[in-house]
Amino acid sequence: MIQQPHSLSEDCARLGRELRLGAPAPEAVLVGALQDPEYARNLFVCRETPSMLHFLLNNPPQPKAIAIAPQQTSAPEHSTLELVSKASKSFWAWTKSGFQTVTDEVYAARLASCTACPKLMTHPEKAAYALVSLNDKICADCGCVVAKKAKLPHETCPASDPQRPGLNRWGELISQ
Ligand code: SF4
C-alpha cells in the first residue's frame, strides 16, 4: 500500500472537527496542542464552553526557544515528515485515550531510564521539533521528545535492555 504524505492541513481540519469549530483549527493551535499536553486537554474540556474555547483558540502557547548543546552534533536519521507524522499519530491516540497519562511513579521511572540511557541526546535543529518541545531531550532511536513521550500510556521505549532480555530500557515488556 502506498503511504500518503502527512499533511498538517489534514490535522488542522481534523482538530477543527473534533473541537466542533465548523472550520479547520489554526495551525498555531494545532502546534500548541502537539507541544503542550495541558493546552490540548483544555481545548477538549472547553469544547462546550464557547467563551473559554474562544480564549484558548486565540491564545495558543508560544513555541519555546531553541537550545542546542554545542557538543552534541550528531542527528538521528529521522526525516522531518516522519517526526511530524509520529507526533501527530501519538496526539490522536492520546485524545482517544481520554487524555490519560501514566502515574507520577511510572513517569519518574521512565525518565530515570532515559536519563541514564546512551541514546538520549539534545535535539538537532530540525523544524519538526518546533511541533513538540524545542528544549527537551530526544531519543536517538525514535526521535521522540522523551519528557512528552514518557507521560503517555500508549508510548513505549523502542530499545531492548541489554541487561534484561524481553524488556525494553523502561523495564517494560517488549510487545511482539
Ligand atoms: S525511550 Fe528508551 S531508548 Fe529512547 S532514550 Fe529513553 S530509554 Fe533510551
Boltz pocket constraint, residues with backbone or C-beta under 6 A from the ligand:
constraints:
  - pocket:
      binder: B
      contacts: [[A, 110], [A, 113], [A, 114], [A, 115], [A, 117], [A, 118], [A, 119], [A, 120], [A, 138], [A, 139], [A, 140], [A, 141], [A, 142], [A, 146], [A, 156], [A, 157], [A, 158], [A, 159], [A, 169], [A, 170]]
      max_distance: 6.0
